[in-house]
């Protein structure tokens, strides 16, 4: 029987979002100097890239290990197009977002870059981003996408972004642990709550979660927001016609509190990182893991790989609207600097890379790295060797289930997204009541 080790007591996360924002503000001046003076982060003032014709700037400091699909894509593109070399660079997410913000202001954006959609929408309003519609029209590239994969990155008739990767999230579960304790894979919230109580009584960590320096790791709970009407509500909430502090969302947070009081989460949740939470699952010490498709390959290689399944999360009898929802949406977009159009060679290189990335050959690279395709490409997955990835794909395409258009945190400001993360972890850890949690998120909406 898998049991949890002796764990450290919880600590409060009430102020973590504030601390993170203060840190970003404090480093902004230093980042401005770096961004405008150092070509390793963004382009020089004349738009040149010192080690390649164009630069692809990402949100990972080490793409080779942290984002091997993109790294491989760039290597293969460079081999096929020696006259169109791409320089791949990256920084941690918060630093990357700051750099791109400053680079837009100083006119030194890289040619192609990843960015959160909320920042992309701000950039397109300021005419910093290229309309990608003409590129999609070439070789009938647009037909390779389901409309939902492009619709979220359109504004005022401008196709300003393209999906970087698909975001499929939910709960991984250890079938061996569930079978040992005679627990069926849950379907409803009541099923999940009953499973949590039985696992906790047996000394098993029910759901692996880690909040330390990773408060964003509440993906399955963001999907639950959609089961309480988030997609129909959020535009009115952002415009001031409605509030995040509403009866429907409050019911969800009270359900999260029920899970917490039943012992769903590890007692060291607030001191362990997301990576440590993943390790606790792959070591067989937890029954469920809140994560996404990006962990499929790692889990497959672990001792629990053969016993792992994937679940979209519980339906709610008191939810709002569609309950059969699985999060299978485009993640934050690739965007292109508007200045690229002024340089014929750079524009040609950008077009060639986009055509390659979304070709069947490019999408196969994603699949080979356990990432679902973002086009209509139909992957062939060896279910014997890649059973975990196959389970994710099967859940994402389950008959009768739908996907929201976007993950809830990707359609709001960074401050609101941070507050959403903290609100869930606050209730999970007992530092916030459900009432305080929804009020804290609402305070960030202007």
C-alpha positions as CSV (number, residue, x, y, z in Angstrom):
1,X,0.0,0.0,0.0
2,X,1.3,3.4,-0.9
3,X,1.4,5.8,2.0
4,X,2.6,9.3,2.5
5,X,5.7,10.1,4.6
6,X,5.7,12.4,7.6
7,X,5.0,15.8,6.2
8,X,5.6,19.4,7.2
9,X,2.9,21.7,8.5
10,X,1.1,24.0,6.1
11,X,2.0,27.7,5.7
12,X,-0.2,30.5,4.6
13,X,-0.2,31.6,0.9
14,X,-2.4,34.6,1.5
15,X,0.3,37.1,0.3
16,X,2.2,35.1,-2.3
17,X,0.6,36.8,-5.2
18,X,1.4,40.3,-3.8
19,X,5.0,39.2,-3.2
20,X,5.4,38.0,-6.7
21,X,4.1,41.2,-8.2
22,X,6.3,43.3,-5.9
23,X,9.3,41.3,-7.1
24,X,8.4,41.9,-10.8
25,X,8.0,45.6,-10.1
26,X,11.3,45.8,-8.3
27,X,13.2,44.1,-11.2
28,X,11.5,46.1,-14.0
29,X,14.2,48.7,-14.2
30,X,17.0,46.2,-14.3
31,X,15.2,44.3,-17.0
32,X,14.8,47.4,-19.1
33,X,18.6,47.9,-19.1
34,X,19.1,44.2,-20.0
35,X,16.4,44.1,-22.7
36,X,17.6,47.2,-24.5
37,X,21.3,46.5,-24.2
38,X,21.6,42.8,-24.5
39,X,20.8,40.9,-27.7
40,X,20.5,37.6,-25.8
41,X,17.1,38.6,-24.6
42,X,15.6,40.5,-27.4
43,X,16.6,42.0,-30.7
44,X,18.8,45.1,-31.1
45,X,17.2,48.4,-32.0
46,X,17.6,47.8,-35.8
47,X,15.7,44.4,-35.5
48,X,18.8,42.3,-36.1
49,X,19.4,38.9,-34.4
50,X,23.1,38.4,-33.7
51,X,23.1,34.6,-34.0
52,X,20.4,34.0,-36.6
53,X,18.2,35.5,-39.2
54,X,15.3,35.5,-36.8
55,X,14.8,34.9,-33.1
56,X,12.2,32.7,-31.4
57,X,11.9,33.8,-27.8
58,X,10.2,31.3,-25.4
59,X,9.2,31.1,-21.7
60,X,11.7,28.4,-20.8
61,X,15.4,29.1,-20.1
62,X,16.4,25.6,-21.3
63,X,14.1,24.6,-24.2
64,X,16.1,21.5,-24.9
65,X,15.1,19.8,-21.7
66,X,12.0,21.9,-20.7
67,X,10.3,22.1,-24.2
68,X,12.0,19.4,-26.3
69,X,9.3,19.6,-29.0
70,X,10.0,23.2,-29.8
71,X,13.8,22.6,-29.6
72,X,13.5,19.7,-32.0
73,X,11.3,21.8,-34.3
74,X,13.9,24.5,-34.5
75,X,16.8,22.1,-35.1
76,X,14.9,20.4,-38.0
77,X,13.9,23.7,-39.5
78,X,17.4,25.0,-39.4
79,X,18.7,21.8,-41.1
80,X,16.1,22.2,-43.8
81,X,16.6,25.9,-44.2
82,X,20.3,26.8,-43.7
83,X,19.7,30.2,-45.2
84,X,16.9,31.0,-42.6
85,X,18.5,30.2,-39.3
86,X,16.4,30.6,-36.2
87,X,18.0,31.5,-32.9
88,X,16.0,29.9,-30.0
89,X,16.2,31.6,-26.7
90,X,14.2,31.7,-23.4
91,X,13.8,33.0,-19.9
92,X,11.5,32.0,-17.0
93,X,7.9,33.0,-17.5
94,X,7.7,36.1,-15.4
95,X,11.0,37.4,-16.6
96,X,10.1,36.6,-20.2
97,X,6.7,38.5,-19.9
98,X,8.5,41.5,-18.5
99,X,11.1,41.5,-21.3
100,X,8.5,41.3,-24.0
101,X,6.6,44.2,-22.4
102,X,9.7,46.3,-22.3
103,X,10.8,45.2,-25.8
104,X,7.4,46.3,-27.2
105,X,7.9,49.7,-25.7
106,X,11.4,50.1,-27.0
107,X,10.8,48.6,-30.5
108,X,13.1,45.7,-30.0
109,X,10.7,42.7,-30.0
110,X,12.1,39.4,-31.3
111,X,10.6,38.2,-34.6
112,X,8.5,35.4,-33.1
113,X,7.8,34.9,-29.5
114,X,5.5,33.2,-27.0
115,X,3.4,35.4,-24.7
116,X,0.4,35.2,-22.5
117,X,-2.8,36.1,-24.4
118,X,-3.7,39.0,-22.1
119,X,-0.4,40.7,-23.0
120,X,-0.8,39.8,-26.7
121,X,-4.2,41.5,-26.7
122,X,-2.5,44.6,-25.3
123,X,0.2,44.5,-27.9
124,X,-2.2,44.1,-30.9
125,X,-4.1,47.2,-29.7
126,X,-0.8,49.1,-30.0
127,X,0.0,47.7,-33.5
128,X,3.0,45.8,-32.2
129,X,1.9,42.4,-33.7
130,X,1.6,41.2,-37.3
131,X,-1.7,40.1,-38.7
132,X,-1.1,36.4,-39.6
133,X,-4.1,36.0,-41.8
134,X,-2.1,36.3,-45.1
135,X,0.3,33.5,-43.9
136,X,-2.6,31.3,-43.0
137,X,-4.0,31.9,-46.5
138,X,-0.9,30.4,-48.1
139,X,-1.0,26.7,-48.9
140,X,-4.5,26.6,-47.3
141,X,-2.9,26.5,-43.9
142,X,-6.0,27.8,-42.2
143,X,-7.9,24.6,-43.2
144,X,-5.5,22.6,-40.9
145,X,-7.0,24.2,-37.8
146,X,-10.3,23.6,-36.0
147,X,-12.0,27.1,-35.8
148,X,-11.7,27.0,-32.0
149,X,-7.9,26.8,-32.2
150,X,-7.7,30.2,-34.0
151,X,-10.8,32.0,-32.7
152,X,-9.3,32.9,-29.3
153,X,-6.4,34.8,-31.0
154,X,-8.4,37.1,-33.1
155,X,-9.2,40.7,-32.3
156,X,-10.9,43.4,-34.5
157,X,-10.4,41.2,-37.6
158,X,-6.7,40.6,-36.9
159,X,-5.3,37.1,-36.5
160,X,-2.6,38.1,-34.1
161,X,-1.6,34.7,-32.7
162,X,-1.4,31.0,-33.4
163,X,-1.6,28.1,-30.9
164,X,1.8,27.2,-29.5
165,X,0.6,23.8,-28.0
166,X,-2.6,22.3,-26.9
167,X,-3.4,22.5,-23.3
168,X,-5.1,19.3,-22.0
169,X,-5.4,19.2,-18.2
170,X,-7.1,17.2,-15.5
171,X,-6.2,14.5,-13.0
172,X,-3.8,11.6,-13.6
173,X,-4.8,8.7,-11.4
174,X,-3.0,5.5,-10.2
175,X,-5.3,2.6,-11.1
176,X,-3.3,0.2,-8.8
177,X,-3.9,2.4,-5.7
178,X,-7.6,2.8,-6.6
179,X,-8.0,-0.9,-7.2
180,X,-6.2,-1.8,-3.9
181,X,-8.8,0.3,-2.0
182,X,-11.8,-0.8,-4.2
183,X,-12.4,2.7,-5.5
184,X,-13.8,3.2,-9.0
185,X,-12.5,6.1,-11.1
186,X,-14.8,9.0,-10.0
187,X,-17.3,10.6,-12.3
188,X,-19.1,13.1,-10.0
189,X,-17.9,15.4,-7.2
190,X,-19.6,13.1,-4.7
191,X,-17.6,10.2,-6.1
192,X,-14.4,12.2,-5.7
193,X,-15.2,13.2,-2.2
194,X,-16.0,9.6,-1.2
195,X,-12.7,8.5,-2.8
196,X,-10.7,11.1,-0.9
197,X,-12.2,10.1,2.4
198,X,-11.4,6.4,1.9
199,X,-7.8,7.1,0.7
200,X,-7.2,9.5,3.6
201,X,-8.4,6.9,6.1
202,X,-6.0,4.4,4.5
203,X,-3.0,6.8,4.9
204,X,-2.7,7.5,1.1
205,X,-2.3,11.1,-0.2
206,X,-5.5,11.5,-2.3
207,X,-4.4,14.4,-4.6
208,X,-0.8,15.5,-5.1
209,X,-0.6,19.3,-5.2
210,X,2.4,21.7,-4.7
211,X,2.0,25.4,-4.2
212,X,5.5,26.6,-3.3
213,X,6.7,28.8,-6.2
214,X,4.1,27.1,-8.4
215,X,0.7,28.5,-7.4
216,X,-0.4,28.2,-11.0
217,X,-0.7,24.4,-10.6
218,X,-4.5,24.3,-10.1
219,X,-5.4,23.3,-13.6
220,X,-8.1,20.8,-12.7
221,X,-9.8,23.4,-10.5
222,X,-9.8,25.9,-13.3
223,X,-11.8,23.4,-15.4
224,X,-14.2,23.1,-12.5
225,X,-14.8,26.9,-12.8
226,X,-16.1,26.3,-16.3
227,X,-18.5,23.7,-14.8
228,X,-19.9,26.6,-12.8
229,X,-20.5,28.9,-15.8
230,X,-17.2,30.7,-16.0
231,X,-17.1,30.9,-19.8
232,X,-20.6,32.5,-20.0
233,X,-19.8,34.9,-17.1
234,X,-16.2,36.1,-17.5
235,X,-16.8,38.9,-20.1
236,X,-19.4,40.5,-17.9
237,X,-17.2,40.1,-14.9
238,X,-14.3,41.8,-16.6
239,X,-16.5,44.6,-17.9
240,X,-18.0,45.3,-14.4
241,X,-21.5,44.1,-15.3
242,X,-21.1,41.0,-13.0
243,X,-18.8,39.9,-10.2
244,X,-16.4,37.0,-9.6
245,X,-18.0,37.1,-6.1
246,X,-21.2,35.4,-7.1
247,X,-23.3,32.5,-5.8
248,X,-22.2,30.0,-8.4
249,X,-18.5,30.4,-8.0
250,X,-18.9,30.5,-4.2
251,X,-20.6,27.0,-4.4
252,X,-17.5,25.7,-6.2
253,X,-15.1,27.1,-3.6
254,X,-17.2,25.5,-0.9
255,X,-16.8,22.2,-2.6
256,X,-13.0,22.8,-2.7
257,X,-13.2,23.4,1.0
258,X,-15.1,20.1,1.5
259,X,-12.2,18.3,-0.3
260,X,-9.7,20.1,1.9
261,X,-11.5,19.3,5.1
262,X,-11.8,15.6,4.0
263,X,-7.9,15.6,3.7
264,X,-7.7,15.6,-0.1
265,X,-4.4,17.5,-0.2
266,X,-0.9,16.7,1.3
267,X,-0.2,18.4,4.6
268,X,3.0,19.9,3.1
269,X,1.1,21.3,0.0
270,X,2.2,24.9,0.7
271,X,5.8,24.0,1.2
272,X,6.4,21.6,-1.6
273,X,6.8,22.7,-5.2
274,X,4.8,21.4,-8.2
275,X,7.8,19.3,-9.2
276,X,7.8,17.7,-5.8
277,X,4.1,17.0,-6.1
278,X,4.7,15.3,-9.5
279,X,7.5,13.3,-7.9
280,X,5.2,12.1,-5.1
281,X,2.8,10.8,-7.7
282,X,5.5,9.1,-9.8
283,X,6.9,7.6,-6.6
284,X,3.5,5.9,-6.0
285,X,2.7,8.1,-2.9
286,X,-0.5,9.8,-4.2
287,X,-3.6,8.5,-5.9
288,X,-4.3,11.6,-8.1
289,X,-2.1,14.3,-9.6
290,X,-3.5,17.7,-10.9
291,X,-1.5,18.3,-14.1
292,X,-1.6,18.1,-17.8
293,X,-0.4,16.4,-21.0
294,X,3.1,17.7,-20.6
295,X,3.7,15.2,-17.8
296,X,2.7,12.2,-19.8
297,X,6.2,11.2,-20.9
298,X,7.7,11.6,-17.4
299,X,4.9,9.5,-15.9
300,X,5.2,6.9,-18.6
301,X,8.9,6.4,-17.7
302,X,8.2,6.1,-13.9
303,X,7.2,3.1,-11.9
304,X,3.5,4.1,-12.0
305,X,3.4,4.6,-15.8
306,X,1.7,1.2,-16.5
307,X,-0.9,1.9,-13.9
308,X,-1.8,5.5,-14.8
309,X,-5.0,6.8,-16.4
310,X,-6.3,10.3,-17.0
311,X,-9.5,11.9,-16.0
312,X,-11.1,15.3,-17.0
313,X,-12.4,15.9,-13.5
314,X,-15.8,15.7,-11.7
315,X,-19.2,16.8,-12.8
316,X,-21.4,18.7,-10.3
317,X,-25.0,18.2,-9.6
318,X,-25.2,21.9,-8.6
319,X,-23.0,23.2,-11.4
320,X,-24.0,25.6,-14.1
321,X,-24.4,24.7,-17.7
322,X,-22.5,22.0,-19.5
323,X,-20.8,19.5,-17.2
324,X,-19.2,17.2,-19.7
325,X,-16.2,19.5,-20.2
326,X,-12.6,18.5,-20.8
327,X,-9.9,21.2,-21.0
328,X,-8.5,20.8,-24.5
329,X,-7.6,24.3,-25.6
330,X,-4.9,26.3,-27.3
331,X,-2.3,27.4,-24.8
332,X,-0.8,30.9,-24.9
333,X,0.0,31.9,-28.5
334,X,2.9,32.4,-30.8
335,X,2.9,36.0,-32.1
336,X,5.1,37.8,-34.6
337,X,6.5,41.3,-34.4
338,X,4.8,43.8,-36.8
339,X,8.3,45.0,-37.8
340,X,9.0,41.6,-39.6
341,X,6.9,42.8,-42.5
342,X,9.4,45.5,-43.2
343,X,12.2,43.0,-43.9
344,X,11.7,40.6,-46.8
345,X,14.1,38.0,-45.7
346,X,12.8,37.9,-42.1
347,X,9.2,37.8,-43.3
348,X,10.1,34.8,-45.6
349,X,11.8,33.0,-42.7
350,X,8.8,33.6,-40.4
351,X,6.4,32.3,-43.0
352,X,8.5,29.2,-43.6
353,X,8.8,28.4,-39.9
354,X,5.0,28.8,-39.4
355,X,4.3,26.6,-42.4
356,X,6.7,24.0,-41.1
357,X,5.5,24.1,-37.4
358,X,1.8,23.5,-38.4
359,X,2.6,20.9,-41.2
360,X,2.0,17.3,-40.5
361,X,5.7,16.8,-40.1
362,X,5.8,19.5,-37.5
363,X,2.8,18.2,-35.7
364,X,4.4,14.7,-35.6
365,X,7.3,16.2,-33.7
366,X,4.8,17.4,-31.1
367,X,3.2,14.0,-30.9
368,X,6.6,12.3,-30.7
369,X,7.3,14.4,-27.6
370,X,4.0,13.5,-26.0
371,X,2.2,16.7,-27.0
372,X,-1.2,16.6,-28.7
373,X,-1.4,18.2,-32.1
374,X,-2.9,21.7,-32.5
375,X,-4.1,21.0,-36.0
376,X,-6.4,18.4,-37.5
377,X,-3.4,16.0,-37.9
378,X,-4.4,12.5,-36.8
379,X,-1.6,11.1,-34.7
380,X,-0.7,7.4,-34.5
381,X,0.2,6.5,-30.9
382,X,1.6,3.2,-29.8
383,X,-0.8,2.6,-26.9
384,X,1.5,-0.2,-25.5
385,X,4.6,2.0,-25.3
386,X,2.8,5.3,-24.6
387,X,-0.3,4.3,-22.6
388,X,-0.3,7.5,-20.5
389,X,-0.2,9.8,-23.5
390,X,-2.9,7.6,-25.2
391,X,-5.1,7.9,-22.1
392,X,-4.8,11.7,-22.3
393,X,-5.7,11.8,-26.0
394,X,-8.6,9.4,-25.4
395,X,-10.1,11.6,-22.6
396,X,-9.6,14.8,-24.6
397,X,-11.6,13.3,-27.5
398,X,-14.2,11.5,-25.5
399,X,-17.6,11.2,-27.3
400,X,-20.2,13.6,-26.0
401,X,-17.7,15.8,-24.2
402,X,-16.8,19.4,-25.1
403,X,-14.0,21.8,-24.4
404,X,-14.2,25.4,-23.2
405,X,-12.7,27.9,-25.7
406,X,-9.9,28.9,-23.3
407,X,-8.5,28.1,-19.9
408,X,-10.0,30.6,-17.4
409,X,-6.7,32.1,-16.3
410,X,-5.6,32.8,-19.9
411,X,-8.4,35.4,-20.6
412,X,-7.7,37.7,-17.7
413,X,-4.9,39.9,-16.5
414,X,-1.8,38.5,-14.9
415,X,-2.9,40.0,-11.6
416,X,-6.3,38.4,-11.8
417,X,-4.8,35.1,-12.9
418,X,-2.4,35.2,-9.9
419,X,-5.3,35.9,-7.6
420,X,-7.3,33.0,-9.0
421,X,-4.4,30.6,-8.3
422,X,-4.0,32.0,-4.8
423,X,-7.7,31.8,-4.1
424,X,-7.8,28.1,-4.8
425,X,-4.7,27.3,-2.9
426,X,-5.9,29.5,0.0
427,X,-9.0,27.5,0.4
428,X,-7.2,24.2,-0.1
429,X,-4.7,25.1,2.6
430,X,-7.2,26.7,5.0
431,X,-5.8,30.2,4.9
432,X,-8.8,31.6,3.0
433,X,-12.5,30.9,3.4
434,X,-14.5,30.5,0.2
435,X,-16.1,33.9,0.8
436,X,-12.6,35.5,1.2
437,X,-11.3,33.7,-1.9
438,X,-13.9,35.0,-4.3
439,X,-13.6,38.5,-2.9
440,X,-9.8,38.5,-3.3
441,X,-10.1,37.7,-7.0
442,X,-12.8,40.3,-7.5
443,X,-10.5,43.0,-6.0
444,X,-8.0,42.6,-8.9
445,X,-10.6,43.3,-11.6
446,X,-10.7,46.9,-12.7
